[in-house]
Amino acid sequence: MIAYGFVMGLEVHGFYDRWYDKFIPVADALYDEHLESLKKEGLI
């Protein structure tokens, strides 16, 4: 319940949208690098 309130508080202040716009592309890039390293090692 506390976590839900925290998320709702973030959304009310628009923080969630800014966080998402900033960090999701970073996470996507890191994941792409991880997949590429797995491909180079022949693991996928």
C-alpha positions in Angstrom: 0.0 0.0 0.0 2.9 2.4 0.8 4.5 1.6 -2.6 1.2 2.4 -4.4 0.9 5.7 -2.6 4.5 6.5 -3.5 3.9 5.7 -7.2 0.7 7.8 -7.2 2.6 10.6 -5.6 5.2 10.5 -8.3 2.5 10.5 -10.9 0.7 13.5 -9.4 3.8 15.6 -9.6 4.7 14.3 -13.1 7.9 12.8 -11.9 7.1 9.3 -13.2 6.9 10.6 -16.8 10.2 12.4 -16.5 11.8 9.4 -14.9 10.5 7.1 -17.6 11.6 9.4 -20.4 15.1 9.6 -18.9 15.9 6.1 -17.7 14.0 3.7 -20.0 16.2 4.6 -23.0 19.3 4.0 -20.8 18.0 0.6 -19.7 17.2 -0.3 -23.3 20.8 0.6 -24.4 22.3 -1.4 -21.6 20.2 -4.4 -22.4 21.1 -4.1 -26.1 24.8 -4.1 -25.1 24.2 -7.2 -22.9 22.5 -9.0 -25.8 25.3 -8.1 -28.1 27.9 -9.4 -25.7 26.0 -12.7 -25.4 25.9 -13.0 -29.1 29.7 -12.4 -29.4 30.2 -15.2 -26.8 28.0 -17.5 -28.8 25.5 -17.9 -25.9 22.5 -16.8 -28.0 
